[in-house]
Amino acid sequence: MIKKLYDFFKTAPDKPLLKSEALIKRMYERRRWSVFVSITLGYGLFYVCRLSLSIAKKPMLENGILDADQMGIMGSALFFAYAFGKFFNGFLADRMNIKRFMSLGLLISACVNLILGFNGAFVMFVVLWGINGWFQSMGAAPAVVSIATWFSDRERGTRYGIWSASHNIGGAITYVITSIVVSGYGWRWGFWAPGLLCLFGAIGLYVFMYDRPQTYGLPPIADYKNDHCLNTPKKESTWELQKEVFKHPAMWALGFASAFFYVARYAVESWGMVYLGVAKGYSTIEAGAIISSSPIFGILGTISCGYISDRLFNGRRNFITLVLGILFTLALIGFVSIPAGHMALHAVCMGVFGFCLGALLTFLGGLMAVDICSKRAAGAAMGVIGLFSYLAAAAQDLISGYLIEGSKIIVDGVAVYNFKPAIAVWIGASILSVLCATTVWNVKHRD
C-alpha cells in the first residue's frame, strides 16, 4: 500500500528527448507559463489557510474560546509540524511529481480549516493546527523545485522573486477579505472561508501544474536556455548532492539568519492583529487594513528584489540583504513605538516592513540557499532553511504567547496586556538576523 502510494506521487521517468525544436519550444514556453502562474497563485492560497488563525485570534480571545497562552501553543504546533515537515518534504520534493504533491498538500490543509470551524476544544485546536502545519509544508518545496527545473540560472532570481509575492497575495486576501468575513459572521468563518476557497485552489493546481521537463521529453532547462554555471555537478546522485547541503558552511549561516528573521516576521503575522486591537484599540477591520499594507507592499519587494539582484548585481544578493535588514528592523521599531490613534503612520511602517519582508523572505528564505546548492537538491536546500526558520517561528509563538499572557492584569474586570517583553524579543531577533546575514558574502552559485 505504501509503495503504491509512493509510486503514485514520485516523479515520472524521463522520456526520450523530442526531436522537433519547434515542438520543444512550444511545449516548454506554454508549460513554463502554466507552472509559474499555478505555483504563484497556489502557494498564495496555502497562506490563506495558514493565516486564518491570525484573523480569528482576537474574537476567539474576546469570546473566551482560548487565552493568549493557549493560542501561542496552538500556533507553535503548526510551526513545529511545518518545520519538520518542510525538512522531510523538501527532500521528498526532489523525487516527487510536484503537480500531485503540492495539490494534495493544499487539499488537506483546506479540509483541516473547514473542520476547525466546527471545533471548540483546545486539544483539538492544537492537534488539527499541527496537522495543518504538516500539509502546509508540502507547498514551498515543490514550488521551488518547479522554479529550479523550469527556469535557468539567469532568470531564476526574477522568477523566484515574483513567486515569493504569492505569500503577499495570500496575506492580502486574509487580512482584507477574511477580516471582513470574521467581523460580519464570527470567528468560525475565519476557518470556513479559507477552507472553501482553497478546495477550489487545490483542483486548479492539479489541473495546471506539470512535473519536471524531462518527464515530457523536454531537455533540462540549462540545456534549453544554454545557461550553465561553471560549478556544475555531473555524476553525483541526488542523495549525494542533498548531503552536500549539510556540509556547506554558508547554509548554516543562512539558516540562522533566516531563523531570527522568521521570529520577527511571524511576531507581526501571528500577533500583529491582536497587538493593534488590544494595545492600540483598533477594530478588527482597522487592524486588518493596517496589517494588509505589509503584504500589499511586500509584493513590490518580492518582485523587485529578484529582478534588481539579477540585473544590477549579477545574481549577488548580499548587499541588498544587508540594507533591507536594517530598514526591516527600523520599520518594526516604528510600528511598535507609534502611539495609538495614528493609523496612517502605523500603515506606513507596515508598508516599509512588508516591502523589506517580501525581499528578505525571497533571499534569506530560500533563494540564496538555492543559488549555492545544486539545483537537483533545491528541495533539500529549502528543507534545511525551512527547518531553521519554522523551529524559530514555533519558539516565537510559544515565547510571545507566554510573555503576553504572563503580563496580563485585570483592571475593573477587563484584561490589560503588556506587550513590551514580547516586543523586546521581536526586535532583538531582527537585529541578530542582520548580523548573521553579513557573515555570508562571497559564495559561488551552482547549477
C-alpha positions as CSV (number, residue, x, y, z in Angstrom):
1,M,0.0,0.0,0.0
2,I,2.8,2.4,1.0
3,K,4.8,1.5,-2.1
4,K,1.7,2.1,-4.4
5,L,1.2,5.5,-2.8
6,Y,4.8,6.4,-3.2
7,D,4.8,5.2,-6.8
8,F,1.7,7.4,-7.5
9,F,3.5,10.5,-6.1
10,K,7.0,10.0,-7.3
11,T,8.3,11.8,-10.4
12,A,7.8,10.0,-13.7
13,P,10.8,8.5,-15.6
14,D,12.5,10.7,-18.2
15,K,11.0,10.3,-21.7
16,P,13.2,10.2,-24.8
17,L,14.2,13.7,-26.0
18,L,11.8,15.1,-28.6
19,K,13.3,15.7,-32.0
20,S,11.4,18.8,-33.1
21,E,12.9,22.0,-31.9
22,A,9.7,23.9,-32.7
23,L,7.7,21.4,-30.6
24,I,10.2,21.6,-27.8
25,K,10.0,25.4,-27.7
26,R,6.2,25.4,-28.0
27,M,5.8,22.9,-25.2
28,Y,8.4,24.5,-23.0
29,E,7.1,28.0,-23.1
30,R,3.4,27.1,-22.7
31,R,4.2,24.8,-19.7
32,R,6.6,27.2,-18.1
33,W,3.9,29.9,-18.1
34,S,1.3,27.5,-16.7
35,V,3.6,26.2,-14.0
36,F,4.6,29.6,-12.9
37,V,1.1,31.0,-12.6
38,S,0.0,27.8,-10.8
39,I,2.7,27.9,-8.1
40,T,2.3,31.6,-7.6
41,L,-1.5,31.6,-7.1
42,G,-1.4,28.2,-5.5
43,Y,1.2,29.0,-2.9
44,G,-0.7,32.2,-2.1
45,L,-3.7,30.0,-1.2
46,F,-1.5,28.0,1.2
47,Y,-1.0,31.2,3.1
48,V,-4.8,31.9,3.3
49,C,-5.2,28.5,5.1
50,R,-2.1,29.3,7.3
51,L,-3.0,32.8,8.4
52,S,-6.7,32.0,9.2
53,L,-5.9,31.8,12.9
54,S,-4.3,35.2,12.9
55,I,-7.7,36.8,12.0
56,A,-9.7,34.6,14.3
57,K,-7.5,35.2,17.3
58,K,-9.0,38.5,18.6
59,P,-12.7,37.4,18.5
60,M,-11.7,34.0,20.0
61,L,-9.8,35.8,22.8
62,E,-12.8,38.1,23.4
63,N,-15.3,35.2,23.5
64,G,-13.1,33.1,25.8
65,I,-12.6,30.3,23.3
66,L,-8.8,30.3,24.0
67,D,-6.4,32.6,26.0
68,A,-3.2,34.1,24.7
69,D,-1.0,31.3,26.2
70,Q,-3.2,28.6,24.5
71,M,-3.1,30.5,21.2
72,G,0.7,30.5,21.5
73,I,0.7,26.7,22.0
74,M,-1.7,26.3,19.1
75,G,0.4,28.5,16.8
76,S,3.6,26.7,17.8
77,A,2.0,23.3,16.9
78,L,1.7,24.5,13.3
79,F,5.3,25.8,13.2
80,F,6.9,22.7,14.8
81,A,5.0,20.5,12.4
82,Y,5.8,22.8,9.5
83,A,9.5,22.9,10.4
84,F,10.0,19.2,10.4
85,G,7.5,18.7,7.5
86,K,9.3,21.2,5.4
87,F,12.6,19.4,6.0
88,F,11.2,16.0,5.3
89,N,9.0,17.1,2.3
90,G,11.9,19.2,1.0
91,F,14.0,16.1,0.5
92,L,10.9,14.2,-0.9
93,A,10.1,17.0,-3.4
94,D,13.3,16.4,-5.3
95,R,11.9,13.0,-6.1
96,M,8.2,13.7,-6.3
97,N,5.7,14.5,-9.1
98,I,5.4,18.1,-7.9
99,K,2.0,18.5,-9.5
100,R,0.4,15.8,-7.4
101,F,2.5,16.5,-4.3
102,M,1.7,20.2,-4.0
103,S,-2.1,19.9,-4.8
104,L,-2.5,17.2,-2.2
105,G,-1.0,19.5,0.5
106,L,-3.4,22.3,-0.3
107,L,-6.4,19.9,-0.4
108,I,-5.7,18.5,3.1
109,S,-5.0,22.0,4.5
110,A,-8.3,23.2,3.2
111,C,-10.2,20.3,4.8
112,V,-8.5,20.9,8.1
113,N,-9.5,24.5,8.1
114,L,-13.1,23.5,7.4
115,I,-13.0,21.1,10.4
116,L,-11.5,23.7,12.7
117,G,-14.6,25.9,12.1
118,F,-16.7,23.3,13.9
119,N,-14.3,22.8,16.8
120,G,-14.4,24.3,20.3
121,A,-11.9,22.2,22.3
122,F,-8.4,23.4,23.0
123,V,-6.7,20.0,22.5
124,M,-8.4,19.5,19.1
125,F,-7.3,23.0,18.1
126,V,-3.7,22.1,18.8
127,V,-3.9,18.7,17.0
128,L,-5.7,20.0,13.9
129,W,-3.5,23.1,13.6
130,G,-0.4,20.9,13.8
131,I,-1.8,18.6,11.1
132,N,-2.4,21.7,9.0
133,G,1.2,22.7,9.5
134,W,2.5,19.4,8.2
135,F,0.4,19.6,5.0
136,Q,1.3,23.3,4.6
137,S,4.9,22.2,4.4
138,M,4.1,20.5,1.1
139,G,3.8,23.9,-0.7
140,A,7.1,25.7,-0.8
141,A,9.5,22.9,-1.7
142,P,7.5,21.7,-4.8
143,A,7.2,25.3,-5.9
144,V,10.9,25.9,-5.6
145,V,11.7,22.6,-7.3
146,S,9.4,23.8,-10.2
147,I,11.3,27.1,-10.4
148,A,14.7,25.3,-10.3
149,T,13.7,22.8,-13.0
150,W,11.7,25.1,-15.4
151,F,13.8,28.3,-15.2
152,S,17.5,28.8,-15.7
153,D,20.1,30.4,-13.5
154,R,20.0,33.8,-15.2
155,E,16.2,34.1,-14.8
156,R,15.8,32.3,-11.5
157,G,16.1,35.3,-9.2
158,T,13.4,37.2,-11.1
159,R,11.0,34.3,-11.2
160,Y,11.7,33.4,-7.6
161,G,11.1,37.0,-6.5
162,I,7.8,37.1,-8.3
163,W,6.8,33.7,-6.9
164,S,7.6,34.9,-3.4
165,A,4.9,37.5,-3.9
166,S,2.5,34.7,-3.5
167,H,2.6,34.9,0.3
168,N,1.8,38.6,0.0
169,I,-1.2,37.7,-2.2
170,G,-2.4,35.2,0.4
171,G,-1.8,37.7,3.2
172,A,-3.7,40.5,1.4
173,I,-6.7,38.1,0.9
174,T,-6.5,37.1,4.5
175,Y,-6.1,40.5,6.1
176,V,-8.8,42.2,4.0
177,I,-11.4,39.6,2.9
178,T,-11.1,37.2,5.8
179,S,-11.2,40.1,8.3
180,I,-14.4,41.4,6.8
181,V,-16.0,37.9,6.9
182,V,-15.0,37.4,10.5
183,S,-16.2,40.8,11.5
184,G,-19.6,40.0,10.0
185,Y,-20.1,36.4,10.8
186,G,-17.8,35.4,13.7
187,W,-14.5,33.6,14.3
188,R,-15.7,30.2,12.8
189,W,-15.9,31.8,9.3
190,G,-12.2,32.7,9.8
191,F,-11.6,29.0,9.1
192,W,-14.5,28.1,6.9
193,A,-14.0,30.8,4.3
194,P,-10.3,30.0,3.7
195,G,-11.1,26.3,3.6
196,L,-13.8,26.6,0.9
197,L,-11.5,28.9,-1.2
198,C,-8.6,26.5,-1.0
199,L,-10.6,23.5,-2.0
200,F,-11.1,25.0,-5.4
201,G,-7.5,26.1,-5.5
202,A,-6.3,22.6,-5.0
203,I,-8.3,21.4,-8.0
204,G,-6.7,24.2,-10.1
205,L,-3.2,23.2,-9.0
206,Y,-3.8,19.7,-10.1
207,V,-5.1,20.7,-13.5
208,F,-2.5,23.3,-14.4
209,M,0.8,22.2,-12.9
210,Y,3.4,20.0,-14.5
211,D,6.1,17.5,-13.5
212,R,9.8,18.0,-14.4
213,P,10.5,19.0,-18.1
214,Q,12.4,15.7,-18.8
215,T,9.3,13.6,-18.0
216,Y,7.6,15.1,-21.1
217,G,10.6,14.6,-23.4
218,L,12.0,18.1,-23.0
219,P,15.7,18.8,-22.3
220,P,16.9,20.1,-18.9
221,I,16.4,23.8,-18.5
222,A,20.2,24.6,-18.5
223,D,20.4,22.9,-21.9
224,Y,17.3,24.6,-23.3
225,K,18.4,28.1,-22.3
226,N,22.2,27.3,-22.8
227,D,22.7,28.7,-19.3
228,H,25.3,26.6,-17.4
229,C,27.3,27.6,-14.3
230,L,31.0,26.9,-14.2
231,N,30.4,24.9,-11.0
232,T,28.2,22.1,-12.5
233,P,27.6,18.7,-10.9
234,K,27.9,15.9,-13.5
235,K,27.9,12.4,-11.9
236,E,26.6,12.8,-8.3
237,S,23.4,11.1,-7.3
238,T,20.5,13.2,-5.9
239,W,21.3,11.8,-2.4
240,E,25.0,12.8,-2.7
241,L,24.0,16.3,-3.7
242,Q,21.5,16.6,-0.9
243,K,24.2,15.6,1.6
244,E,26.4,18.4,0.4
245,V,23.7,20.8,1.6
246,F,24.6,20.0,5.2
247,K,28.3,20.3,4.6
248,H,28.1,23.9,3.2
249,P,29.1,26.4,6.0
250,A,27.2,29.2,4.3
251,M,24.0,27.1,4.6
252,W,24.3,27.2,8.4
253,A,24.8,30.9,8.4
254,L,21.8,31.4,6.2
255,G,19.8,29.1,8.4
256,F,20.4,31.2,11.5
257,A,19.8,34.4,9.6
258,S,16.5,33.1,8.3
259,A,15.6,31.7,11.8
260,F,15.9,35.1,13.5
261,F,14.2,36.8,10.6
262,Y,11.2,34.4,10.9
263,V,10.9,35.3,14.6
264,A,10.3,38.9,13.7
265,R,8.2,38.1,10.7
266,Y,5.8,35.8,12.5
267,A,5.7,38.1,15.5
268,V,3.8,40.5,13.3
269,E,1.9,38.0,11.2
270,S,0.8,36.0,14.3
271,W,0.3,38.7,16.9
272,G,0.0,42.0,14.9
273,M,-3.8,41.9,14.7
274,V,-4.0,41.2,18.5
275,Y,-1.4,43.8,19.3
276,L,-3.2,46.5,17.3
277,G,-6.6,45.6,18.7
278,V,-5.6,45.1,22.4
279,A,-2.7,47.5,22.8
280,K,-3.8,50.2,20.3
281,G,-7.6,49.9,20.4
282,Y,-8.2,49.4,16.7
283,S,-11.2,47.4,15.5
284,T,-10.7,44.1,13.6
285,I,-11.3,45.8,10.2
286,E,-9.0,48.7,11.1
287,A,-6.2,46.4,12.3
288,G,-6.7,44.3,9.2
289,A,-6.4,47.4,7.0
290,I,-3.1,48.4,8.7
291,I,-1.6,44.9,8.5
292,S,-2.7,44.4,4.9
293,S,-0.3,47.2,3.8
294,S,2.5,44.7,4.7
295,P,1.6,42.1,2.1
296,I,0.5,44.7,-0.5
297,F,3.9,46.5,-0.4
298,G,5.5,43.1,0.1
299,I,4.5,42.3,-3.5
300,L,6.7,45.1,-4.7
301,G,9.5,43.9,-2.6
302,T,9.5,40.4,-3.8
303,I,9.0,41.2,-7.4
304,S,11.7,43.9,-7.5
305,C,14.4,42.3,-5.4
306,G,15.0,39.3,-7.6
307,Y,15.0,41.4,-10.8
308,I,17.3,44.0,-9.3
309,S,19.8,41.4,-7.9
310,D,19.8,39.6,-11.3
311,R,20.1,42.7,-13.5
312,L,22.2,45.1,-11.4
313,F,24.2,42.8,-9.1
314,N,24.7,39.8,-11.4
315,G,22.8,37.5,-9.0
316,R,24.6,38.8,-5.9
317,R,22.1,39.2,-3.1
318,N,24.3,40.1,-0.1
319,F,24.5,43.9,-0.2
320,I,20.7,44.3,-0.8
321,T,20.0,41.9,2.0
322,L,22.1,44.0,4.5
323,V,20.3,47.2,3.5
324,L,16.9,45.7,3.7
325,G,17.6,44.0,7.0
326,I,18.4,47.4,8.6
327,L,15.2,49.0,7.1
328,F,13.2,46.0,8.3
329,T,14.3,46.4,11.9
330,L,13.7,50.2,11.9
331,A,10.2,49.7,10.5
332,L,9.4,47.1,13.2
333,I,10.6,49.6,15.9
334,G,8.4,52.3,14.4
335,F,5.4,50.0,14.3
336,V,5.5,49.2,18.0
337,S,6.6,52.7,19.1
338,I,3.9,54.9,17.4
339,P,1.2,55.9,19.8
340,A,-2.4,54.7,19.4
341,G,-4.7,56.7,17.0
342,H,-2.1,57.3,14.3
343,M,-3.5,54.7,11.9
344,A,-1.7,56.2,8.8
345,L,1.7,56.1,10.4
346,H,1.1,52.5,11.5
347,A,0.2,51.6,8.0
348,V,3.3,53.3,6.6
349,C,5.5,51.4,9.0
350,M,3.8,48.2,7.9
351,G,4.3,49.1,4.3
352,V,8.0,49.5,4.7
353,F,8.1,46.4,6.9
354,G,6.2,44.4,4.3
355,F,8.4,45.6,1.4
356,C,11.6,44.6,3.2
357,L,9.9,41.4,4.5
358,G,9.0,40.4,0.9
359,A,12.5,40.9,-0.3
360,L,14.2,39.2,2.7
361,L,11.8,36.3,2.5
362,T,12.9,35.8,-1.0
363,F,16.6,36.0,-0.2
364,L,17.0,34.5,3.3
365,G,14.0,32.2,3.0
366,G,15.4,30.2,0.1
367,L,16.8,31.9,-3.0
368,M,20.3,32.4,-1.6
369,A,20.4,28.7,-0.4
370,V,19.1,27.5,-3.8
371,D,21.8,29.6,-5.5
372,I,24.7,28.0,-3.7
373,C,23.5,24.4,-3.9
374,S,22.9,22.0,-6.8
375,K,19.6,22.6,-8.4
376,R,19.0,18.9,-8.2
377,A,19.0,19.4,-4.4
378,A,16.8,22.5,-4.4
379,G,14.1,20.9,-2.4
380,A,16.7,19.7,0.2
381,A,18.1,23.3,0.5
382,M,14.6,24.7,1.1
383,G,14.0,21.9,3.6
384,V,17.1,22.8,5.7
385,I,16.3,26.5,5.6
386,G,12.7,25.8,6.4
387,L,13.7,23.7,9.4
388,F,15.7,26.5,10.9
389,S,13.1,29.1,10.1
390,Y,10.0,27.4,11.4
391,L,11.5,26.0,14.5
392,A,12.4,29.6,15.3
393,A,8.8,30.7,14.4
394,A,7.4,28.0,16.7
395,A,9.6,29.2,19.6
396,Q,8.5,32.7,18.9
397,D,4.8,31.8,19.2
398,L,5.4,29.9,22.4
399,I,7.5,32.7,23.9
400,S,5.3,35.5,22.8
401,G,2.1,33.8,24.0
402,Y,3.7,33.1,27.4
403,L,5.0,36.6,27.8
404,I,1.8,38.3,26.7
405,E,-0.4,36.1,28.9
406,G,2.0,36.4,31.8
407,S,1.8,40.2,31.6
408,K,-2.0,40.2,31.9
409,I,-3.6,42.1,34.7
410,I,-7.3,42.5,35.4
411,V,-8.5,46.2,35.8
412,D,-12.1,46.7,36.7
413,G,-12.9,43.3,35.3
414,V,-11.1,43.9,32.0
415,A,-7.9,42.1,30.9
416,V,-5.0,44.5,30.2
417,Y,-1.9,43.2,28.4
418,N,1.7,44.5,28.4
419,F,3.5,43.7,25.1
420,K,6.9,45.2,26.0
421,P,8.6,41.9,26.9
422,A,7.5,40.2,23.7
423,I,8.4,43.3,21.6
424,A,12.0,43.1,23.0
425,V,12.3,39.6,21.7
426,W,10.9,40.5,18.3
427,I,13.3,43.5,17.8
428,G,16.3,41.6,19.2
429,A,15.7,38.7,16.7
430,S,15.6,41.2,13.8
431,I,18.9,42.6,14.8
432,L,20.5,39.2,15.1
433,S,19.2,38.3,11.6
434,V,21.1,41.2,10.1
435,L,24.3,40.3,11.9
436,C,24.1,36.6,10.7
437,A,23.4,37.6,7.1
438,T,26.6,39.7,7.0
439,T,28.7,36.5,7.5
440,V,27.6,35.2,4.1
441,W,29.2,37.3,1.3
442,N,31.3,35.7,-1.5
443,V,29.7,32.3,-2.1
444,K,29.6,30.8,-5.7
445,H,26.5,29.7,-7.4
446,R,25.9,26.1,-8.7
447,D,23.8,24.5,-11.5
